[in-house]
Structures are given as structure tokens and as C-alpha cells.
Amino acid sequence: MNTKEYLDMLNQPGGCVIAGGSALHQMMCRLSQEALKITARINAGYHEPEEIRELMEELTGKPVDDSFTLFPPFYSDFGKNLTIGKQVFINSGCCFQDQGGITLEDGVLIGHHVVLATIDHAPAPEHRADNHIKPIHIGKNVWIGANATVVSGVTIGEGAIVAAGAVVTRDVPARTVVGGVPARKLKEIEETV
């Protein structure tokens, strides 16, 4: 199986399950090592913004717009299933577990130490090593505050705000502010003139 075939399998509607110790799991681990090498380079000393974008293109295997900004350190377990729009800003210390797919639409702002985790595990101990993989989709102009966590299968609607420290376990409607553990609706964002 090559990387494209692996991505196709990961991106099945409804997600997928990779059994712990299986050949697919071994491929997951091998591809993670490639991502760790690239993120180590991102995190090793100062890089001009253009260099950061070049390294992110190497990590994701996709073009990264000139408007993209990243403040290292940054961590990713795969990279190839990360899609970044225009005018996206990722602050320092973020961890993206993107095996299941992470989409950051245009204008997304990610605060310090945000975790986006697309892999979950079964509660049954005999299946705990199995990886349950589902995507995270972050809509246009979403702001995710520092130290927030978004778990697998979550979609955050356009213009929403995730408060600092929140743990988002279910979808967030557009133009809604959520906060807390687990995150709950705090208010709606009114239209501005």
C-alpha cells in the first residue's frame, strides 16, 4: 500500500478503524516517523516565514498559501491529511493528530497549545490498541483559544469561537461561542454592521 492508498482508506465516509499491531498500524507508525522528522526540522531553531511554509508543504504534500503563518514549535503525527486554507494562523505549541484528516478553512486562528486529535480508542481493554479515526473540520474564520482540545469527528461551523481550555466533543454551530469541559454553548455571535 502506498501513501495515497493509505489516505483513501483513512478518508472513507464515517472514518475507519485500524487494528493495533496490524500491517496498517505498522504503516501508520512508519508514516508518523516521516512526519516527526519534518516537524523536528520545523522546531529546530529560527526559520523565515517562507522556510516555514516550505517545510509545511513538505509535511502536508500540498501547496501552502503565502498568507499562512505558523509560530513553532508545532507537532504533527502524519501531516499528509492536513489541509490549510488562506490567512490561517497557528500559534506555538500546537499538536495536530491528523491521521483522520484535519481541514482548516480560510481565516482560521489557532491559539497556543491547541490539540486537534482525530484518533480515538475503544473503551474495551481487549480492543484498546485499535485506532478509531474520524476527521475534524474547522470552518472559515473560526477562532480556537489557547489550550483547547478538539476530538475526532467534530465539525466547527463558520465564524464560531472555542474558548481557551475548552474540550470540544461534539459539533459546534456557526457563529456560536462554546467553552468548558466538555464544551457547551455559551452564546451566539451577533451580526455586526
Disulfide bonds with the S-S distance in Angstrom:
none
